[in-house]
Amino acid sequence: MAPPILLLLFHNALFADEHSGENLYEEEIQEQVHVTATRTNQRDIDIAAAVTAIDEKTILELAPDVIAEMLRGQPGAFFQQTTPGQGIPIIRGLKGSQVLHMVDGMRLNNAFFRNAPNQYLGLVDSFATQRVEVVRGAQGSLYGADAMGGVLNILTHEPVYDQAEWRQESRLYGSFDSVDDGWVLSARTRGGKQGLGFTGGASYQDHSSRTSGSGDTLSPSGYKSRAADLKFIMDTSERSSLMLSAQVMEQPSTPRYDELVPGFGQEEPSSEQYLFEPNRRSFIHARYRLESQSSWFDQLEIHAARQVITDDRLTQNFGSTAIRTENNSSTLDGITLQFNSSLASGLQMVWGAEYYTDTVDSERFSQQEAEDIQTEVRSRFPDGSSMDSAAVYLSGEWLSTDRFDLTAGLRYSWFDISLPGADDYAEVSLKPSDFTGDFHAVYAIRPDFKLVANVGRGFRPPNIFDLATLGPRPGNRFNIVNTELDPETVWSYDFGFKMETSRLELEVFAFYLDYSNKITSVYTGDQTPDGRDIVRSENRNNVEIYGLEAGTYWAIHDNLSLFAVVNYTHGKEKDDSGLAFPADRIPPLAGKVGLEYFFNEEWRMEPYILFASQQDRLSPRDVRDPRINPAGTAGWGTLNLLLDWQATDSLQLGLRLENLADKDYREHASGIDAPGRNVGVWVNYTLP
């Protein structure tokens, strides 16, 4: 259950916060609160929604290749990885564009964000991240489209200072993993005084091919990445502030491993070459915040941002002499306006409006091996296609007593999706719109023990990827266009309890999702001349997903704690005839259990086990997917150990021993076997 409040309390008792002159990079007590679930600062136990948070300390200990790895072993989440350098969380059985991904409160999901595993979350730097918050379950009023399985919000470093004198501090961080000879180097600095602050950094990763538990080198699976970020905050008056930030991250050439080796049921790989070359994300963001003395709002926030994702590729089908190069990009501009209001009755309101516009540029060229002449061919996406959206929303605490709290909200969203015409379809203009909303209730049996319930309606309109992707897909597939798609919707229900005492944190949730009009990739029964199965997106079937998620953190003694997480998810899909079968890519029973032991103020040890049961409830699509064993994915468990040493006030050292038994396994639905035994070391040095 992360981040454990007791751990934060204990940790901050050992290491003073930034205002006392100690390490600026230590976690602060204020990180007990969550901002994503309600768009306000609230403690976990006061929020009805199921929430998960990961702090920076945990990121530095585990040095994840991609930020989604941090959701492994967390309540309600499962990690899937098609190739190193990429990875997604599966939240309550939903994935890709069925989950809304955000960075600093602005959308990461773009017009060609797939409703399946994709690489785009891998383009957010783990080492520029201060905190990751996940809200599980449909979040219809505050977040709207795509927030069907939940919302994942990555919060990057933000400088906040309240002292009169200028202060500045820098940090150097390095990590090494033996399993892929992987290096991580990161440098950060920040400084400021009351009313002014800045932070910035750069990171570099270099990973060779991974070694699995069988001892095999999984080649080619190596990649490199580089990233940089910069953020300024200044007070523009006694009650207002302005934030300006920029981020960029690039993977210059990342191989698509599952395309380059034979999968289950294959004797030959699907591709001779498949490189994301390059993939890049750049992001600029401005935020204006005003604390008001007005009678109708307390705080105003205005955000404006531009995100450009470049998804360039070099591909060659197996046995073919034709090499294709692609240039694909999405330019997503957004502006959001939010008010927080305290009514005379004492009730709290959050309301606002959003507007996003997304333009897709795409081109593709083909050339024969050993030739320099390129021929332009049909692009992956329609060049010049666009996806615009607007929304207004209102969410309020409608009833609040000592024991009972009721919150509800509503949103109206409107979309304008345009595709330029092509040889096989005329110009397309779709304008879907919908109301979404949610209802949250908290009943306090005691101040430290609360029953919670949530109901939400979410929807997702078809995006450019769903409507008009053309070309090779993983699993020896070839996608064709279908411009006649309807939005998909979900009703999300959960009920549970939260408990928080001086010694114990505990949460248990049961959930149910009623998912309708699902957009999914369907086999047409035809093949391309080079043997790829032809598929297209269609609104098919209804899906029921239900499960149980539980997490606990128990301080057995002042220096010894126990933590545990277990997640169970079950999915059933029905076609139009009423025939039922398992839903695709549903995670198995999985979780994490371990101990945390503080030897003294300098040394900490954390042994833990990650585990998953066998998953043999496979959909027809799973059975045909070369990434998934048609007999089912075997269960597994790994023994791991973390060891931290606060050597001096400025120097922290850590050791990671992962998969100590060298277990040979694959996480369900992943395209590559998991790493074998790994010895990892890290160092974090703070420069005064």
N, C-alpha and C positions, 0 to 999 in steps of 0.2 A: 504494500500500500504506500504509494509514493507521492510527494515526499513526506515521510513520517514526521508529524509535528513534534513528537518527543525527540526524534533525532535532531531536528532543527534547534529545539530548545537546548539540548545537551551540547550540541556543536557550538552554539553561540555562547553558551556559558564558558566554553573553553577558549574561544577566539572572539575577541571584542569586535564590535561593528566598526564601520569605516570612520565614524565620527569620533571614535576614541583614539585614533592614531594607529590602529593596527591594519592588517592587510585589507586593502580596498576590495579585493576579489573574494573575500569570504562571504558565505551566504548570510543574509540578514533575516531577523525575526519576522519582518514584514512579509516574507514570502510564504507565510502560512495562509495568506488570503488568495482568492482566485478572482480574476477579472473577466474571464471569457464567458462563464456560465450565465451571468446576469448583466454583463457590461458595467458592473459596479464592483467595488472592493468588498468582498464578503468572505467570511470563514467557511471552510468546507462544511462543517456540521450545520451551518445555517442555510445551506443551499439544498433545495430539493433534488436537483439534478445529480446524476452520477458523474463524478469528476475524477480525473487522474492528473497528476502533475509530476514533472521531472525537473530537478534543479541542476544548476551548473556543476556542483560538486560531483554528482553522479555521472555527468557527461565526461568530466575530466578523468574520473576513475576508470571508465569503460572505454574511452576513446573510440566511439562508434565511427565506422566508415561513413554511414549515412544516419541522419537523425532518427529515422523510423526504427532503427534497432533499439532505441531506448524504450520502445513500447513492448518489447519482448518480456513476458512474465509480469505484465501489468494487468490490473483488472479490466476485463472487457475487451482486451486487445490481443492480436496475434500478428506475428511478423512474417511477411512473405518476401522472398528475394529471387528475382529471375536471373540476375547476374550481379557480381560485385560492382559497387559504385551506385547501385540502385536498390530500391526496396520500398515497400509500402506497409502501413498498418492495416489490418482487417479489423474493423470496429463492429462488434455485434453482427458478424457475418457479412458486412458490406465493405466495399473497397473502392479504390479509384475515385471517380467523380461521384460516387454514391456517398462520399464523405467530403465535407468542405474542409479544405486545407487553407490556412491563412498564415501570413507573416506580419507581425505587429498590427494585427487587426484588419489587414487588407487581403483580398482574395489572391491565393496562388492558383486555384483552379482556373483554367483558361478555356478557350473555345475548342482546343483539340486535346483536352485532358481526358484520357481514356477511362471508361467505366470498368477498368481491369487494371492489373498491375502496370505501372508506368514508372518512368525515370525522373519525373519532375521534382518530387520532394527531395531527391538526391542532389538537387542544385541549390539547396539552402545549407549554409555552412554550419556544421555542428558546433564549431568552436567560436562562432559569433553569437551563440545562443545562451541566454541567461536562464530561460525557463521554457518548458513545453507544457501546455495545458490541453487536455482532451476532455470534452464534454460528450458523454455517451448518450445516444438516443436522438431522435429527430428534434431539431431546434428551429421550429418553423417561424416564430415571430421575430427573433433577433437576427437570424441569419438566412432564412429563406432557402433559395434554390441550392441543391446539392447536399444540404445538411440533413440527410436522411438517416445515415448511420450515426452521425455525430459531427463534431467540429474539432479539428486539431489546429491550435494556434501556437505558432512559434514566436516567442518574445525575445528579441535580441537585446544586447547590453544597452543599458540606459543610465547615463550619469546623473546623479542627484546629489547635490551638496548644500549644506546649510551653514557652513562656517565662513567667516569674513576673509580669511587668508587663502590664497591660492594653494592648492595641493595637487600633486601629480604623482602617478605611480604607473609602473610598467610591469608586464609579466611575460616571461618566456616559458613556453610549455613544449615538451617533446615526449613522444611515445614511440615504442617499437613493439611489433608483434612478430613472433617467430614463424607463425603458421603461413604467412605470406611475405615474410621479410618486409613488412609494411612499416613505413615511417610516417609520422605526423609531426610537423613543426608548426608552432603557432606563436605569434608575438602580438601582444595587445598593450595599449597604453590608454590612460584616461586621466583627466584632470579637471579642475574647476574650483569655483567658490560659489558662495550664495548668489543665485541668479544667473549663473553661467557654467556650462560644463561641456565636455566633449569626450568621446571615446572612439577608438579606431583600432583596427588590427588587420593581420594578414595570416593566412594559413596555407600549408602545402602538404599534400599527401602523395605518397609513392608506394604502390602495392604491386608486388610480383604475383604470379599465379598462386592460387590457394592450394594447400595440401589438405586432403580429406582424412577422415579417420581410418580409411583403408590404406593410407600411405601414398595414394596416387596424387600426382600433381595435376590439378584440374586446369589444363591449358587449352586456349588462352583465356585467362581470367584476371590478368593484371591491368591496372589502370592508374592514372595520375589525376590529381585535381589541384586547383589553386583558387584562392578566394581572398577578397579584401572587403572591408567595410569601414564606414566613417559616419559618425553621428554628432550633431551639435544641438544643444538645448540652451535657450536663453530666455530670461524673463523680459517681456516687453512692457510690463507694468506691474503694479503690486498684485494684480489678480489674473494676469495672462502670461502665457509662455508660447514660444515657437520652437518646434523641433524640425530639423532638416537631417535627412540621412540618405546614404547611398550604399548599395551592396552589389557585388558582382562575384560570381563563381563560375568556373569553367572546368569541364572534363574534356581535354583536347582530343582523346581518342580512346573510347571505351568499347571493348568487344562485347557482342551479344552472345554470351557463352552457350545458351541453350540452342541457338541457331547453328552453332559451329561444331557441335558434337552430336552423335546420334542419341536420341532420347528413347524412352520406352516405346517399343513397337517399331522402331526405325533401325534399318541397317546402315543408312547413310545420313549424314547431317542434311538439314534443309538448305544451308548456305555454304558457299566457299568462303565468302567474306561477308561480315556484318559488323560495321563499326558505327558507333555514334561519334561523328567526327566533324566538328565538335558539338557538344551540348553546352549551352551557356544560359545563365540567367543574370540579368541586370535589373536593378530595382532602385528607384528614387522615390522619396517619400517625404511629405511635409505634413506637420500636424500643428494646428493652432488650438490652444486650450484656454478657455476663459472661465474663471470663477465669478459668478454674477451675484449681484445684490437685487436682481429683479424679482418681482413677485411671481413670475411664471416659469422661471428656470433657475437652477442652482449652478449648473455647469454646461458649457457648450464645448463640443469638440468637432473640429473640421479636419478631415483627412483628404489629401490629394496625392495620388501615386501613379507612377508608370512602371509597369513590368514588361520586359521584353525577354521572351524565352526563345532561344535558337535551338532547333532540333535538326541539325544537319546529319546526313547519313551517307555511308558508302556501302553498297550491297552487291552481292553477286550470288545468284542461285547456284546450288550444287550442280556441277556438270555443265554449266553454261559458260559461254565465252563473253557474255555481255555484262559489263560493269555499270552500275547505276550510281550516280551521285545526286544527292538531294539537298536543297536549301529550303528549310521550313522555319517560319517564325510567327510568333503571336505577339502583338503589341496591345497590351491591356492597360487602359487608362481608367482610373476610378476616382470618384469624389464621394465622400460620405459626410453626413451632417447628423450629429447626435446631441440631444438635450437630455439632461437629468434634472428632474423636477421633484421637489418635496411639496406636496399639497398641504393646505391649511389643516386638513384632517390628520396629517402625519403620514399619509400614504406616499409611496415612492413610485415615480413614473420614469420610464426610459422610452424615448420616442425619437424618430428621425426619418431620414430619407437617404437613398443611395442611387448612384448612377454609374454604370460601367459601360465602356465601349471597347470591343476587341476586334482587331483586324488581323487576318491571316494572310501571309505571303508564302507562296509555295511554288517551287519549280523543280523539275527532275530532268536529268540528262542521261543518255546511254551512249556507251562507246564499247567497241570490241577490244579485247586484250591486244596489247602491242600496237594499238592505233591511237592517234592523237585527236581524231575527229570525234566531236561530241554532237549527238543529235538530241534535240529537245523532245521529250515524250510527256505523256499525261502526268501531271503532278500528283503527289500523294493527297493533297487537299485542294479544293478549288481556289486558285489564286485570286485574292481580292475578296474572299468571303468574309462576312462579319457577323458579330453577335453582340447586340446591345441590350442592356437591361436597365430597368428603373424599379424602385421599390419604395414604399412608405411603410412604417411599422410603429406599433405602440405596444408596450408591455408595462404592466403595472402590478404593484402589490396592493391588491384590492381589499384584503382583509388581514389584519395583523393584531394578534392578542398575545398574551404571555405564553399561551400554549399552541395557538394555531396561526399558521401563515398561509395565505392563498395568493398565488401570483398567476396571471394569465396574460396572453398577448395575441396579437393578430398582425399579419403582414399581407399586403397586396403587392405582387410582383408581375411585371410585364416585360416581355422579350420581343425583340425584332431580329430575326435570323435570316440572313440573305446569302444566297449562293448564285454566282454568275452561271449562266447556262453553259452546257457542254453538248457534245454530240449525242449523248444518250439521255439527256433530260433538259427541259427548258429552265429558264431562270426561276429560282425558288425564293419565296418570301413567306416565312412563317412568323406568326405573332401570338404565341401562346401566352396565357396569363393565368394566374391562380391566386387564391387565398390560402395561406398557411397559418398555423398558430399552435399554441401549446398552453398547457394548464399544469401548474405545479402546486403541490400541497405538502406542508410540513406540520406534523403534530408532535409536540414535545411531551413525551411521557415523563421525562425528567429533563433538566437543562442539558445533561450530557447524553441523553438517549432519545433519538427522534425517529419517528416513522415518516417515510417520505413516499410520494407517489407522483408520477409524471405521465401526461398524455400529450402527444404531439403529432401533428400532421405535416409531412414534408413532401416536396415534389422536386423533380428534376426534368427540365425541358431537354429535348435532344440537342446536342451541340454539333459542331462541325465534324468532329470525329465520328459521331454516330451516323450522321446523315450522308456523308460524302467522302469517306476515306477510300482510296483506291490503291491497291498494291499488296505486296507480300505482308503476311502477318506471321507471328510465331506459330510453331506447331504445324509447319508445312501448309499454311492456309493462304488464300488470296482473297482480299476483301473487295466487294463491289458495292456500288452506290445504292442507297435506298432513301429517297428524299421524302418519303411519306411515313413519318414517325410521329407519334403522340408523346406527350410527357408521361413520365412514370411517377407514381405516388406511393406514399407509405403512411400507415398509422402505426405509431410507436407507443407502447405502453410499458411502464415498469413500476415496480413496487418494492420497497425494501426498508432498511433501517441503517442508521449511522449512530455510532457510539464513540464518545471521546472522553476519557478520564485522564487523570494524571499518569496512569500506567498503561492504558489500553486504548487503541484505536481499532475500530471494527466497522466494516461496511458489508452488507449483503444485499444484492439486487436480483430479482427475477424479472425477465423482460420478454416481450412478445412484439414482433414486427409483422404487420400485414402489408405486404409489398405487392402492388398491382401494376399491370401494364409494363412489366419489366422489359427494358431494352437489352437485348442479348444478341450475340453473334450466332447465326443459324447456318448450318450446312445446306447448300442448295442441291447437293447430289452431283454437281458437275465438277470438272477439273480443268485446270489450265493445261496448255500443251506441254509444259515442263513438269506436270504431275502434282501441282498444288491443289488442295481442295478449295473450292470456291465457297465463300461465306458472305453473308451480309447481315446488317443489323435489322432486327425486327422487334416490334412489341409482342412479346410472347409470354403467356402464362402469368400466374399469380404465385407468390412465394410466401410461405409462413416460416418465420425464424423465431425460435424461442431459446431461452437458456437461463443460466445462473452464473453470476460472477460474485466473488467474495474475496476480501482482502483484510488482513489484520496485521497490526504491529503491537507487540506486547513487551513492555519493559519488565522483564522478570526480576531484574535487579538493577541497581544504579548503573552497572557497567555491562549488563548482558540483556539482550533483547532478541525476541523471536519474531520473524515476519513470514507471512504465507499468503499466496494468491492461488485461486483455482477458478478456471473458466470452463463452462460447458455450453456448447452451442449446437443446436439441432435445426436443420433446415429441410423443408419439404416444398416441392414445386408441383403445380398442377397445370396441365395443358387444357386447351379448350374443350376436349372431350371428357375431362374429369380424371384422366389418367395421372396418377401421382408417382413421383420419383424423387430421389434426394436432390436438393439444391446444390449448385456447383460451388466449389472452393470453400465449403464450410470447414472451419478449423476443428480439430479434434479436441477432446478434453485435454487441457494444458494448464500449466501454472509454474509456480516457483515457491520454494520454501528454504529458509536459511536462518542463520544466527548472526548477530552483530555483537562483537565483544571489544570493549575498550580496556586494554591492559593498563593504560594510564592516560595522561593528557596528550601524550605524543603518539601512541601506537593504537591502531585499530585493526581488527581482523573480521572478515565476513565470509564464512563458508556458506555456499548455497547450492541448491539443486534446481536445474531447469528440467521440465519433463513434458511429454505429450504422449497420449495414448495412440493406439492404432486408429487410422481413419480409413475405413473400408466402405463407408456410405458415400458412394460416388455417383454423380450425375452422368447421364450419357455423354455429356460434353467432357467431363473429367476423364472418362474412360478413353476418349479419343485424344486427350491432351498428352503429347510426348513428355511433358514435365512430370506427369503423375503416373505412378505404377498402377496399371489397370487392376492389379490384385489388391490395391490399397497401399497407403503409406504406413510403414511400420512404426510402432511406438518406440520411444527413446527416452533416455534420461542422461544428464551430464552432471558431473561433480565439478564445482568451481570454487576458487578461493581468491578473495581480494585482501591485500595487506597494504595499509597506509602508514606512513611515518612522517610526523611533523618534526623534521630534523632540527630546524631553527625557526625563528619567526618568519623568515623569508623563504625557506626551502621545504618543499613537500616532495616525498618520494613514494612511489607505489609499485606494487607487483600484482599482476593478473595471472592466475593459473586457471585456464579454461579447458573444459573437456579433458579432465585429468586421465580418464580411462581410455582416451583416444577412440571414443565411440564413432562408428561409421553410420551416419544417418542423414536424412533429408527432412527439412521442415515442410510440412504438407503444402502442395501447390507451388513450391519453389522450383526454379529451373536449374539449380546447382546444389550439390551436396554441401552440407554444413562443414565448417572448418574442423579439422582434427585437433589434437592436443596443441595448446598454444601457451607459450610463455611470453607475457607482455610486461613491459616496464614503462613507467612514466615519471617525469620530473616536472615540477612546477616551481619556478623561481620568481620571486617578486623583487623587483628593483625599486629601491627607495627613490 
